[in-house]
Amino acid sequence: MAALRFVRSVLRSFQAESGLEPRLFGENIRVTAAEPGRVEFELDVRKEHTNRLNIMHGGTIASMVDLGGSLAVASRGLYATGVSTDLNVTYLNSGGQVGDVLKAVVKCDKFGKTLAYTSIEFKNSKGEIAARGSHTKYVALAWKHPENIVEELSPRKAPRSEKP
């Protein structure tokens, strides 16, 4: 529950402080589940998310890969989620059209002191995989943010005791 509450607070911060997310996604995006290292979110597809063929625009999905990577990092307890170093998207099927819901599951595959690696999968309203993506984030400076809750969501493993 702590991860879900924290990730939602980070999404609210993006919506309040960013130039892109409130304009592109508005109130149409929501986090539906979160645990350390894994986040589920979804977007209600609106006209502003589509291309001239009236299907989901690839740029909208790419922006969701970016935001999703940040939310996955937040699920590990970093409030300041770092900056992008690499982003990749592979489109497999249509993401949908106006009125559909695009669902995403994003994972933080590796979480280090300097870099975080995330992967994401999108499913359209037909249940087909619409796209896959990956996002690498430079997080070294994000560790200093006062609103981090890393120890609560990502406790360090205790050292193994030596066998006699």
OpenMM code with the backbone's topology and positions (N, CA, C; nanometers):
from openmm import Vec3, app, unit

residues = "MET ALA ALA LEU ARG PHE VAL ARG SER VAL LEU ARG SER PHE GLN ALA GLU SER GLY LEU GLU PRO ARG LEU PHE GLY GLU ASN ILE ARG VAL THR ALA ALA GLU PRO GLY ARG VAL GLU PHE GLU LEU ASP VAL ARG LYS GLU HIS THR ASN ARG LEU ASN ILE MET HIS GLY GLY THR ILE ALA SER MET VAL ASP LEU GLY GLY SER LEU ALA VAL ALA SER ARG GLY LEU TYR ALA THR GLY VAL SER THR ASP LEU ASN VAL THR TYR LEU ASN SER GLY GLY GLN VAL GLY ASP VAL LEU LYS ALA VAL VAL LYS CYS ASP LYS PHE GLY LYS THR LEU ALA TYR THR SER ILE GLU PHE LYS ASN SER LYS GLY GLU ILE ALA ALA ARG GLY SER HIS THR LYS TYR VAL ALA LEU ALA TRP LYS HIS PRO GLU ASN ILE VAL GLU GLU LEU SER PRO ARG LYS ALA PRO ARG SER GLU LYS PRO".split()
positions = [
    Vec3(0.0820, -0.1198, 0.0000),
    Vec3(0.0000, 0.0000, 0.0000),
    Vec3(0.0863, 0.1262, 0.0000),
    Vec3(0.2016, 0.1194, 0.0711),
    Vec3(0.2903, 0.2355, 0.0754),
    Vec3(0.3414, 0.2689, -0.0648),
    Vec3(0.3752, 0.1667, -0.1434),
    Vec3(0.4260, 0.1909, -0.2789),
    Vec3(0.3195, 0.2568, -0.3651),
    Vec3(0.1966, 0.2077, -0.3584),
    Vec3(0.0883, 0.2651, -0.4391),
    Vec3(0.0658, 0.4113, -0.4021),
    Vec3(0.0597, 0.4402, -0.2752),
    Vec3(0.0379, 0.5779, -0.2299),
    Vec3(0.1528, 0.6678, -0.2752),
    Vec3(0.2766, 0.6191, -0.2618),
    Vec3(0.3936, 0.6979, -0.2991),
    Vec3(0.3976, 0.7229, -0.4499),
    Vec3(0.3746, 0.6183, -0.5305),
    Vec3(0.3774, 0.6332, -0.6767),
    Vec3(0.2688, 0.7307, -0.7218),
    Vec3(0.1521, 0.7218, -0.6620),
    Vec3(0.0460, 0.8177, -0.6970),
    Vec3(0.0856, 0.9603, -0.6612),
    Vec3(0.1581, 0.9784, -0.5511),
    Vec3(0.2024, 1.1137, -0.5142),
    Vec3(0.3052, 1.1656, -0.6152),
    Vec3(0.3906, 1.0780, -0.6659),
    Vec3(0.4876, 1.1192, -0.7686),
    Vec3(0.4144, 1.1543, -0.8977),
    Vec3(0.3141, 1.0766, -0.9364),
    Vec3(0.2354, 1.1101, -1.0558),
    Vec3(0.1668, 1.2464, -1.0371),
    Vec3(0.1118, 1.2722, -0.9190),
    Vec3(0.0496, 1.4034, -0.8935),
    Vec3(0.1519, 1.5153, -0.9087),
    Vec3(0.2750, 1.4907, -0.8655),
    Vec3(0.3806, 1.5906, -0.8803),
    Vec3(0.4097, 1.6176, -1.0281),
    Vec3(0.4170, 1.5098, -1.1082),
    Vec3(0.4346, 1.5288, -1.2530),
    Vec3(0.3200, 1.6121, -1.3092),
    Vec3(0.1975, 1.5818, -1.2677),
    Vec3(0.0804, 1.6529, -1.3198),
    Vec3(0.0805, 1.8000, -1.2778),
    Vec3(0.1352, 1.8292, -1.1591),
    Vec3(0.1361, 1.9666, -1.1088),
    Vec3(0.2550, 2.0484, -1.1586),
    Vec3(0.3708, 1.9854, -1.1776),
    Vec3(0.4944, 2.0594, -1.2030),
    Vec3(0.5488, 2.0493, -1.3449),
    Vec3(0.5144, 1.9450, -1.4181),
    Vec3(0.5710, 1.9230, -1.5510),
    Vec3(0.4967, 2.0046, -1.6567),
    Vec3(0.5640, 2.0278, -1.7660),
    Vec3(0.4982, 2.0939, -1.8778),
    Vec3(0.4235, 1.9966, -1.9675),
    Vec3(0.4719, 1.8724, -1.9775),
    Vec3(0.4156, 1.7764, -2.0720),
    Vec3(0.2978, 1.6961, -2.0169),
    Vec3(0.3191, 1.6276, -1.9054),
    Vec3(0.2190, 1.5310, -1.8576),
    Vec3(0.0796, 1.5890, -1.8376),
    Vec3(0.0642, 1.7067, -1.7759),
    Vec3(-0.0730, 1.7552, -1.7584),
    Vec3(-0.1407, 1.7912, -1.8910),
    Vec3(-0.0625, 1.8306, -1.9886),
    Vec3(-0.1207, 1.8681, -2.1176),
    Vec3(-0.1510, 1.7462, -2.2045),
    Vec3(-0.0622, 1.6470, -2.2004),
    Vec3(-0.0821, 1.5287, -2.2835),
    Vec3(-0.1806, 1.4304, -2.2213),
    Vec3(-0.1638, 1.4045, -2.0913),
    Vec3(-0.2448, 1.3003, -2.0273),
    Vec3(-0.3613, 1.3544, -1.9453),
    Vec3(-0.3462, 1.4722, -1.8867),
    Vec3(-0.4520, 1.5309, -1.8045),
    Vec3(-0.4987, 1.4336, -1.6976),
    Vec3(-0.6273, 1.4275, -1.6777),
    Vec3(-0.6873, 1.3383, -1.5778),
    Vec3(-0.7187, 1.2009, -1.6370),
    Vec3(-0.6692, 1.1749, -1.7572),
    Vec3(-0.7006, 1.0494, -1.8267),
    Vec3(-0.6058, 0.9355, -1.7921),
    Vec3(-0.5060, 0.9627, -1.7102),
    Vec3(-0.4089, 0.8600, -1.6745),
    Vec3(-0.4191, 0.8307, -1.5253),
    Vec3(-0.4043, 0.7039, -1.4890),
    Vec3(-0.4131, 0.6684, -1.3475),
    Vec3(-0.3296, 0.5458, -1.3175),
    Vec3(-0.2727, 0.5453, -1.1974),
    Vec3(-0.1990, 0.4303, -1.1464),
    Vec3(-0.3010, 0.3397, -1.0787),
    Vec3(-0.3042, 0.2139, -1.1204),
    Vec3(-0.4039, 0.1201, -1.0663),
    Vec3(-0.3448, 0.0228, -0.9651),
    Vec3(-0.2131, 0.0028, -0.9691),
    Vec3(-0.1473, -0.0881, -0.8738),
    Vec3(0.0003, -0.0536, -0.8698),
    Vec3(0.0612, -0.0782, -0.7541),
    Vec3(0.2058, -0.0577, -0.7414),
    Vec3(0.2586, -0.1383, -0.6242),
    Vec3(0.3756, -0.1907, -0.6440),
    Vec3(0.4529, -0.2570, -0.5384),
    Vec3(0.5980, -0.2251, -0.5712),
    Vec3(0.6901, -0.2427, -0.4787),
    Vec3(0.8287, -0.2084, -0.5097),
    Vec3(0.8793, -0.2785, -0.6362),
    Vec3(0.9154, -0.1976, -0.7352),
    Vec3(0.9695, -0.2502, -0.8601),
    Vec3(0.8684, -0.2784, -0.9691),
    Vec3(0.7392, -0.2549, -0.9437),
    Vec3(0.6358, -0.2861, -1.0440),
    Vec3(0.5175, -0.1911, -1.0303),
    Vec3(0.4728, -0.1352, -1.1431),
    Vec3(0.3598, -0.0416, -1.1445),
    Vec3(0.2677, -0.0768, -1.2602),
    Vec3(0.1386, -0.0690, -1.2350),
    Vec3(0.0374, -0.0807, -1.3403),
    Vec3(-0.0326, 0.0542, -1.3512),
    Vec3(-0.0497, 0.0994, -1.4755),
    Vec3(-0.1249, 0.2228, -1.4973),
    Vec3(-0.1987, 0.2128, -1.6294),
    Vec3(-0.2931, 0.3038, -1.6491),
    Vec3(-0.3733, 0.2987, -1.7713),
    Vec3(-0.4112, 0.4385, -1.8163),
    Vec3(-0.4403, 0.4482, -1.9449),
    Vec3(-0.4771, 0.5744, -2.0074),
    Vec3(-0.6087, 0.5572, -2.0813),
    Vec3(-0.7018, 0.6471, -2.0540),
    Vec3(-0.8248, 0.6553, -2.1335),
    Vec3(-0.7884, 0.7301, -2.2614),
    Vec3(-0.7997, 0.6638, -2.3746),
    Vec3(-0.7572, 0.7233, -2.5010),
    Vec3(-0.8579, 0.8309, -2.5436),
    Vec3(-0.8054, 0.9508, -2.5664),
    Vec3(-0.8834, 1.0663, -2.6115),
    Vec3(-0.8283, 1.1119, -2.7470),
    Vec3(-0.8982, 1.2013, -2.8121),
    Vec3(-0.8592, 1.2513, -2.9439),
    Vec3(-0.7152, 1.3031, -2.9446),
    Vec3(-0.6748, 1.3719, -2.8375),
    Vec3(-0.5403, 1.4306, -2.8327),
    Vec3(-0.4291, 1.3261, -2.8237),
    Vec3(-0.4647, 1.1999, -2.8038),
    Vec3(-0.3662, 1.0913, -2.7962),
    Vec3(-0.3513, 1.0176, -2.9290),
    Vec3(-0.4260, 1.0585, -3.0314),
    Vec3(-0.4307, 0.9834, -3.1571),
    Vec3(-0.3587, 1.0559, -3.2703),
    Vec3(-0.3331, 0.9803, -3.3768),
    Vec3(-0.2715, 1.0363, -3.4966),
    Vec3(-0.3814, 1.0680, -3.5996),
    Vec3(-0.3418, 1.0997, -3.7198),
    Vec3(-0.4410, 1.1363, -3.8224),
    Vec3(-0.5234, 1.0180, -3.8717),
    Vec3(-0.4827, 0.8949, -3.8337),
    Vec3(-0.5611, 0.7755, -3.8663),
    Vec3(-0.6623, 0.7433, -3.7558),
    Vec3(-0.6646, 0.8307, -3.6546),
    Vec3(-0.7549, 0.8156, -3.5392),
    Vec3(-0.7247, 0.6918, -3.4555),
    Vec3(-0.5965, 0.6522, -3.4540),
    Vec3(-0.5517, 0.5469, -3.3628),
    Vec3(-0.4415, 0.6060, -3.2739),
    Vec3(-0.4087, 0.5361, -3.1708),
    Vec3(-0.3105, 0.5835, -3.0737),
    Vec3(-0.1825, 0.6290, -3.1425),
    Vec3(-0.1372, 0.7485, -3.1112),
    Vec3(-0.0153, 0.8048, -3.1688),
    Vec3(0.1073, 0.7414, -3.1027),
    Vec3(0.2052, 0.7062, -3.1818),
    Vec3(0.3270, 0.6470, -3.1291),
    Vec3(0.3982, 0.7384, -3.0303),
    Vec3(0.3875, 0.8692, -3.0508),
    Vec3(0.4498, 0.9642, -2.9589),
    Vec3(0.3855, 0.9614, -2.8212),
    Vec3(0.2551, 0.9358, -2.8181),
    Vec3(0.1863, 0.9235, -2.6896),
    Vec3(0.2398, 0.8016, -2.6151),
    Vec3(0.2552, 0.6906, -2.6863),
    Vec3(0.3081, 0.5693, -2.6236),
    Vec3(0.4523, 0.5929, -2.5781),
    Vec3(0.5326, 0.6596, -2.6594),
    Vec3(0.6710, 0.6885, -2.6199),
    Vec3(0.6741, 0.7734, -2.4921),
    Vec3(0.5840, 0.8687, -2.4820),
    Vec3(0.5760, 0.9500, -2.3604),
    Vec3(0.5336, 0.8663, -2.2409),
    Vec3(0.4503, 0.7639, -2.2656),
    Vec3(0.4101, 0.6741, -2.1572),
    Vec3(0.5257, 0.5832, -2.1151),
    Vec3(0.6147, 0.5480, -2.2079),
    Vec3(0.7350, 0.4720, -2.1716),
    Vec3(0.8202, 0.5581, -2.0777),
    Vec3(0.8349, 0.6850, -2.1115),
    Vec3(0.9134, 0.7772, -2.0299),
    Vec3(0.8516, 0.7925, -1.8910),
    Vec3(0.7249, 0.8241, -1.8858),
    Vec3(0.6570, 0.8408, -1.7573),
    Vec3(0.6551, 0.7099, -1.6794),
    Vec3(0.6292, 0.5998, -1.7475),
    Vec3(0.6258, 0.4699, -1.6815),
    Vec3(0.7586, 0.4352, -1.6173),
    Vec3(0.8687, 0.4634, -1.6860),
    Vec3(1.0000, 0.4390, -1.6280),
    Vec3(1.0192, 0.5184, -1.4998),
    Vec3(0.9735, 0.6418, -1.5009),
    Vec3(0.9828, 0.7247, -1.3808),
    Vec3(0.8978, 0.6678, -1.2676),
    Vec3(0.7794, 0.6194, -1.2998),
    Vec3(0.6923, 0.5625, -1.1964),
    Vec3(0.7517, 0.4336, -1.1398),
    Vec3(0.8177, 0.3543, -1.2246),
    Vec3(0.8828, 0.2319, -1.1761),
    Vec3(0.9955, 0.2662, -1.0794),
    Vec3(1.0715, 0.3706, -1.1109),
    Vec3(1.1772, 0.4159, -1.0204),
    Vec3(1.1147, 0.4663, -0.8896),
    Vec3(1.0048, 0.5397, -0.9008),
    Vec3(0.9356, 0.5880, -0.7806),
    Vec3(0.8892, 0.4715, -0.6942),
    Vec3(0.8511, 0.3612, -0.7562),
    Vec3(0.8034, 0.2460, -0.6789),
    Vec3(0.9135, 0.1861, -0.5919),
    Vec3(1.0369, 0.2225, -0.6196),
    Vec3(1.1506, 0.1777, -0.5371),
    Vec3(1.1857, 0.2822, -0.4315),
    Vec3(1.1113, 0.3936, -0.4283),
    Vec3(1.1269, 0.4906, -0.3213),
    Vec3(1.1914, 0.6226, -0.3569),
    Vec3(1.2288, 0.6452, -0.4831),
    Vec3(1.2878, 0.7731, -0.5219),
    Vec3(1.1789, 0.8691, -0.5666),
    Vec3(1.1704, 0.9833, -0.5003),
    Vec3(1.0717, 1.0851, -0.5372),
    Vec3(1.1180, 1.1612, -0.6612),
    Vec3(1.2449, 1.2025, -0.6606),
    Vec3(1.3057, 1.2608, -0.7800),
    Vec3(1.3534, 1.1398, -0.8602),
    Vec3(1.2987, 1.1208, -0.9775),
    Vec3(1.3160, 0.9937, -1.0472),
    Vec3(1.4279, 0.9936, -1.1503),
    Vec3(1.5155, 1.0921, -1.1456),
    Vec3(1.6300, 1.0939, -1.2351),
    Vec3(1.5981, 1.1486, -1.3729),
    Vec3(1.6937, 1.1348, -1.4623),
    Vec3(1.6791, 1.1825, -1.6001),
    Vec3(1.7059, 1.0684, -1.6974),
    Vec3(1.6480, 1.0780, -1.8137),
    Vec3(1.6593, 0.9722, -1.9141),
    Vec3(1.7978, 0.9684, -1.9769),
    Vec3(1.8481, 0.8474, -1.9957),
    Vec3(1.9709, 0.8292, -2.0734),
    Vec3(1.9431, 0.7504, -2.2008),
    Vec3(1.8341, 0.6734, -2.2004),
    Vec3(1.8000, 0.5908, -2.3153),
    Vec3(1.6519, 0.5566, -2.3081),
    Vec3(1.5864, 0.5560, -2.4224),
    Vec3(1.4452, 0.5188, -2.4286),
    Vec3(1.4218, 0.4466, -2.5604),
    Vec3(1.3512, 0.3338, -2.5543),
    Vec3(1.3244, 0.2546, -2.6730),
    Vec3(1.1795, 0.2110, -2.6725),
    Vec3(1.1179, 0.2103, -2.7905),
    Vec3(0.9805, 0.1620, -2.8052),
    Vec3(0.9728, 0.0728, -2.9282),
    Vec3(0.9044, -0.0399, -2.9144),
    Vec3(0.8730, -0.1266, -3.0269),
    Vec3(0.7215, -0.1366, -3.0337),
    Vec3(0.6658, -0.1025, -3.1497),
    Vec3(0.5203, -0.1035, -3.1693),
    Vec3(0.4804, -0.2348, -3.2362),
    Vec3(0.3843, -0.3053, -3.1769),
    Vec3(0.3443, -0.4364, -3.2271),
    Vec3(0.2025, -0.4385, -3.2846),
    Vec3(0.1114, -0.3668, -3.2215),
    Vec3(-0.0283, -0.3565, -3.2654),
    Vec3(-0.0781, -0.2170, -3.2323),
    Vec3(-0.1939, -0.1828, -3.2840),
    Vec3(-0.2521, -0.0530, -3.2523),
    Vec3(-0.2756, -0.0417, -3.1018),
    Vec3(-0.2470, 0.0766, -3.0477),
    Vec3(-0.2733, 0.1022, -2.9065),
    Vec3(-0.4198, 0.1271, -2.8789),
    Vec3(-0.4977, 0.1486, -2.9850),
    Vec3(-0.6410, 0.1700, -2.9680),
    Vec3(-0.6864, 0.2992, -3.0319),
    Vec3(-0.8124, 0.3284, -3.0075),
    Vec3(-0.8730, 0.4496, -3.0611),
    Vec3(-0.9500, 0.5199, -2.9499),
    Vec3(-1.0049, 0.6353, -2.9823),
    Vec3(-1.0778, 0.7140, -2.8830),
    Vec3(-1.1837, 0.6272, -2.8153),
    Vec3(-1.1852, 0.6320, -2.6822),
    Vec3(-1.2791, 0.5535, -2.6031),
    Vec3(-1.2203, 0.4260, -2.5467),
    Vec3(-1.1070, 0.3816, -2.6016),
    Vec3(-1.0406, 0.2615, -2.5511),
    Vec3(-0.9569, 0.2952, -2.4274),
    Vec3(-0.9106, 0.1918, -2.3603),
    Vec3(-0.8187, 0.2063, -2.2474),
    Vec3(-0.6916, 0.1311, -2.2821),
    Vec3(-0.5786, 0.1995, -2.2735),
    Vec3(-0.4478, 0.1365, -2.2944),
    Vec3(-0.3888, 0.1084, -2.1570),
    Vec3(-0.3550, -0.0188, -2.1318),
    Vec3(-0.3020, -0.0594, -2.0012),
    Vec3(-0.1529, -0.0853, -2.0121),
    Vec3(-0.0813, -0.0531, -1.9045),
    Vec3(0.0638, -0.0699, -1.9031),
    Vec3(0.1081, -0.1354, -1.7737),
    Vec3(0.2087, -0.2207, -1.7860),
    Vec3(0.2781, -0.2786, -1.6706),
    Vec3(0.4254, -0.2456, -1.6895),
    Vec3(0.4826, -0.1775, -1.5921),
    Vec3(0.6226, -0.1370, -1.5996),
    Vec3(0.6970, -0.1938, -1.4798),
    Vec3(0.8205, -0.2391, -1.5063),
    Vec3(0.9027, -0.2990, -1.4012),
    Vec3(1.0369, -0.2275, -1.3937),
    Vec3(1.0868, -0.2159, -1.2740),
    Vec3(1.2228, -0.1664, -1.2533),
    Vec3(1.3113, -0.2901, -1.2472),
    Vec3(1.3788, -0.3191, -1.3576),
    Vec3(1.4559, -0.4425, -1.3718),
    Vec3(1.5857, -0.4417, -1.2928),
    Vec3(1.6474, -0.3249, -1.2827),
    Vec3(1.7716, -0.3109, -1.2051),
    Vec3(1.7730, -0.1701, -1.1482),
    Vec3(1.8055, -0.1604, -1.0214),
    Vec3(1.7994, -0.0339, -0.9486),
    Vec3(1.9312, -0.0143, -0.8758),
    Vec3(2.0152, 0.0732, -0.9318),
    Vec3(2.1455, 0.0949, -0.8729),
    Vec3(2.1630, 0.2362, -0.8206),
    Vec3(2.2817, 0.2663, -0.7750),
    Vec3(2.3124, 0.4001, -0.7230),
    Vec3(2.3239, 0.5038, -0.8345),
    Vec3(2.3563, 0.4584, -0.9546),
    Vec3(2.3763, 0.5513, -1.0660),
    Vec3(2.2692, 0.5384, -1.1733),
    Vec3(2.2327, 0.4159, -1.2093),
    Vec3(2.1371, 0.3922, -1.3166),
    Vec3(2.0234, 0.3015, -1.2705),
    Vec3(1.9068, 0.3245, -1.3305),
    Vec3(1.7919, 0.2357, -1.3118),
    Vec3(1.7448, 0.1945, -1.4504),
    Vec3(1.7147, 0.0661, -1.4660),
    Vec3(1.6705, 0.0110, -1.5950),
    Vec3(1.5266, -0.0357, -1.5798),
    Vec3(1.4405, 0.0093, -1.6705),
    Vec3(1.2997, -0.0280, -1.6627),
    Vec3(1.2528, -0.0879, -1.7950),
    Vec3(1.1476, -0.1693, -1.7868),
    Vec3(1.0860, -0.2260, -1.9079),
    Vec3(0.9353, -0.2159, -1.8908),
    Vec3(0.8666, -0.2024, -2.0026),
    Vec3(0.7227, -0.1790, -1.9987),
    Vec3(0.6540, -0.2549, -2.1112),
    Vec3(0.5318, -0.2994, -2.0846),
    Vec3(0.4492, -0.3641, -2.1861),
    Vec3(0.3111, -0.3002, -2.1830),
    Vec3(0.2586, -0.2716, -2.3019),
    Vec3(0.1262, -0.2108, -2.3166),
    Vec3(0.0293, -0.3098, -2.3795),
    Vec3(-0.0917, -0.3135, -2.3286),
    Vec3(-0.1978, -0.3953, -2.3897),
    Vec3(-0.3148, -0.3053, -2.4267),
    Vec3(-0.3668, -0.3291, -2.5484),
    Vec3(-0.4817, -0.2511, -2.5934),
    Vec3(-0.6116, -0.3115, -2.5391),
    Vec3(-0.7222, -0.2522, -2.5748),
    Vec3(-0.8523, -0.2983, -2.5232),
    Vec3(-0.8902, -0.4375, -2.5711),
    Vec3(-0.8242, -0.4860, -2.6765),
    Vec3(-0.8486, -0.6220, -2.7250),
    Vec3(-0.7633, -0.7248, -2.6512),
    Vec3(-0.6759, -0.6771, -2.5617),
    Vec3(-0.5857, -0.7671, -2.4893),
    Vec3(-0.4588, -0.8002, -2.5653),
    Vec3(-0.4381, -0.7369, -2.6811),
    Vec3(-0.3172, -0.7595, -2.7606),
    Vec3(-0.2025, -0.6750, -2.7060),
    Vec3(-0.0807, -0.7257, -2.7198),
    Vec3(0.0352, -0.6429, -2.6848),
    Vec3(0.0468, -0.5351, -2.7916),
    Vec3(0.0315, -0.4107, -2.7504),
    Vec3(0.0377, -0.2985, -2.8434),
    Vec3(0.1816, -0.2511, -2.8634),
    Vec3(0.2582, -0.2516, -2.7547),
    Vec3(0.3970, -0.2037, -2.7632),
    Vec3(0.4750, -0.2533, -2.6425),
    Vec3(0.6067, -0.2522, -2.6592),
    Vec3(0.7001, -0.2796, -2.5507),
    Vec3(0.8022, -0.1677, -2.5509),
    Vec3(0.8563, -0.1404, -2.4348),
    Vec3(0.9570, -0.0357, -2.4284),
    Vec3(1.0560, -0.0590, -2.3170),
    Vec3(1.1624, 0.0181, -2.3224),
    Vec3(1.2607, 0.0181, -2.2147),
    Vec3(1.3056, 0.1624, -2.1931),
    Vec3(1.3467, 0.1892, -2.0714),
    Vec3(1.3844, 0.3250, -2.0339),
    Vec3(1.4945, 0.3155, -1.9298),
    Vec3(1.6079, 0.3766, -1.9572),
    Vec3(1.7180, 0.3818, -1.8630),
    Vec3(1.7236, 0.5218, -1.8042),
    Vec3(1.7413, 0.5282, -1.6709),
    Vec3(1.7416, 0.6571, -1.6016),
    Vec3(1.8693, 0.6736, -1.5203),
    Vec3(1.9272, 0.7924, -1.5276),
    Vec3(2.0391, 0.8304, -1.4437),
    Vec3(1.9805, 0.8806, -1.3122),
    Vec3(2.0077, 0.8092, -1.2030),
    Vec3(1.9433, 0.8395, -1.0754),
    Vec3(2.0401, 0.8843, -0.9658),
    Vec3(2.1676, 0.9010, -0.9972),
    Vec3(2.2673, 0.9308, -0.8926),
    Vec3(2.2295, 1.0523, -0.8084),
    Vec3(2.1826, 1.1589, -0.8696),
    Vec3(2.1482, 1.2795, -0.7946),
    Vec3(2.0124, 1.2674, -0.7251),
    Vec3(1.9267, 1.1789, -0.7747),
    Vec3(1.7926, 1.1617, -0.7181),
    Vec3(1.7968, 1.1037, -0.5770),
    Vec3(1.9044, 1.0364, -0.5418),
    Vec3(1.9166, 0.9748, -0.4091),
    Vec3(1.9164, 1.0776, -0.2971),
    Vec3(1.9419, 1.2041, -0.3293),
    Vec3(1.9539, 1.3084, -0.2268),
    Vec3(1.8219, 1.3780, -0.1949),
    Vec3(1.7153, 1.3471, -0.2667),
    Vec3(1.5886, 1.4198, -0.2474),
    Vec3(1.5301, 1.3905, -0.1095),
    Vec3(1.4846, 1.4947, -0.0396),
    Vec3(1.4338, 1.4749, 0.0972),
    Vec3(1.3029, 1.3955, 0.1073),
    Vec3(1.2301, 1.3832, -0.0023),
    Vec3(1.1030, 1.3102, 0.0028),
    Vec3(1.1162, 1.1628, -0.0345),
    Vec3(1.2377, 1.1160, -0.0562),
    Vec3(1.2597, 0.9747, -0.0864),
    Vec3(1.2153, 0.8868, 0.0302),
    Vec3(1.1682, 0.7677, -0.0024),
    Vec3(1.1358, 0.6675, 0.1004),
    Vec3(1.1985, 0.5332, 0.0610),
    Vec3(1.3211, 0.5386, 0.0128),
    Vec3(1.3902, 0.4206, -0.0383),
    Vec3(1.3992, 0.3100, 0.0667),
    Vec3(1.4346, 0.3456, 0.1879),
    Vec3(1.4502, 0.2427, 0.2912),
    Vec3(1.3187, 0.1717, 0.3202),
    Vec3(1.2087, 0.2427, 0.3078),
    Vec3(1.0781, 0.1813, 0.3316),
    Vec3(1.0384, 0.0868, 0.2179),
    Vec3(1.0651, 0.1270, 0.0931),
    Vec3(1.0208, 0.0480, -0.0219),
    Vec3(1.1277, -0.0451, -0.0781),
    Vec3(1.2531, -0.0163, -0.0532),
    Vec3(1.3614, -0.0971, -0.1096),
    Vec3(1.4671, -0.1232, -0.0046),
    Vec3(1.4325, -0.1920, 0.1015),
    Vec3(1.5326, -0.2150, 0.2062),
    Vec3(1.6517, -0.2929, 0.1519),
    Vec3(1.7674, -0.2544, 0.1984),
    Vec3(1.8897, -0.3244, 0.1588),
    Vec3(1.8895, -0.4636, 0.2214),
    Vec3(1.9405, -0.5590, 0.1491),
    Vec3(1.9483, -0.6957, 0.2020),
    Vec3(2.0559, -0.7007, 0.3103),
    Vec3(2.0236, -0.7699, 0.4152),
    Vec3(2.1220, -0.7897, 0.5222),
    Vec3(2.2334, -0.8785, 0.4697),
    Vec3(2.3565, -0.8549, 0.5124),
    Vec3(2.4662, -0.9397, 0.4645),
    Vec3(2.4450, -1.0837, 0.5108),
    Vec3(2.4855, -1.1748, 0.4252),
    Vec3(2.4734, -1.3179, 0.4592),
    Vec3(2.5696, -1.3515, 0.5724),
    Vec3(2.5210, -1.4293, 0.6630),
    Vec3(2.6126, -1.4725, 0.7690),
    Vec3(2.7013, -1.5838, 0.7128),
    Vec3(2.8222, -1.5849, 0.7575),
    Vec3(2.9155, -1.6862, 0.7093),
    Vec3(2.8837, -1.8197, 0.7736),
    Vec3(2.8974, -1.9230, 0.6959),
    Vec3(2.8735, -2.0585, 0.7499),
    Vec3(2.9939, -2.1014, 0.8310),
    Vec3(2.9708, -2.1668, 0.9445),
    Vec3(3.0842, -2.2109, 1.0278),
    Vec3(3.1648, -2.3190, 0.9609),
] * unit.nanometer
topology = app.Topology()
chain = topology.addChain("A")
for resn in residues:
    res = topology.addResidue(resn, chain)
    for name in ("N", "CA", "C"):
        topology.addAtom(name, app.Element.getBySymbol(name[0]), res)
